[in-house]
Amino acid sequence: MKKQFAVIGLGRFGSSVCRELYRMGHEVLAIDTNEDKVNEFTSFSTHAVIADATDEKVLKNLGVRNFEHVVVAIGDNIQSSILCTLLLKELEVPQVWVKAQNNYHHKVLEKIGADQIIHPEYDMGIRIAQHLTSEKVIDYIELSDEYSIVEFFATDKIADRSIIDLDIRAKYGCTILAIKRGEDINVSPYPHDVILKNDVLILIGHKNDLKRFEDHGL
Ligand code: ADP
């Protein structure tokens, strides 16, 4: 389903969020103070406007309050990022996702009601480390200090066996969210679905349980 997003700040992070949302067919309003960046994004967004997102009048005139999701990707200028987030929450935008520069920034964003705080370099560092140290892990998303979602390749050890037969939840306490096979994705697979070699399993669970599954279950 097509959704509407506004992306504020077209640096490295904001620009990749904007391009990907637009590529997926969503409506994206791209905002930046820098004219060159905005011009570059006329082909990668539904509307690209030169505007200062720390100005309440500007945000109102752009109709930002009608957007369900707004991504604040103002980089180094922490003060602007905080002010913009504050204004968006005052305008009652339901989902304001903000890129944080550091822990101090994170704490302030939390206090003023940012709905999701993102640390791209930190999160990516963890994912890369997980990927580097395990041949079985394809991708890794940290949900909290304790819980993660991990993508694993199905090995010979579990190939041609059904989910019920493997009994991963009882043995390891992890749940299979989906199985990817080529372009197909089987979300919430049934107990009798059979896993094939090179399928990609997407599991959610406690980090310790996922590690046990990786070491002993695969
Ligand atoms: P990154 O680390 O993701 O590359 P940058 O700091 O390079 O982030 O980019 C942040 C972007 O946010 C820049 O393109 C900058 O012009 C834009 N920006 C900064 N302040 C504002 C503002 N008040 N309103 C809109 N855009 C802004």
Residues whose N, C-alpha, C, O or C-beta is under 5 A from the ligand:
A	BS01	ADP	I8 G9 L10 G11 R12 F13 G14 I31 D32 T33 N34 K37 A51 D52 A53 T54 A73 I74 G75 D76 N77 S80
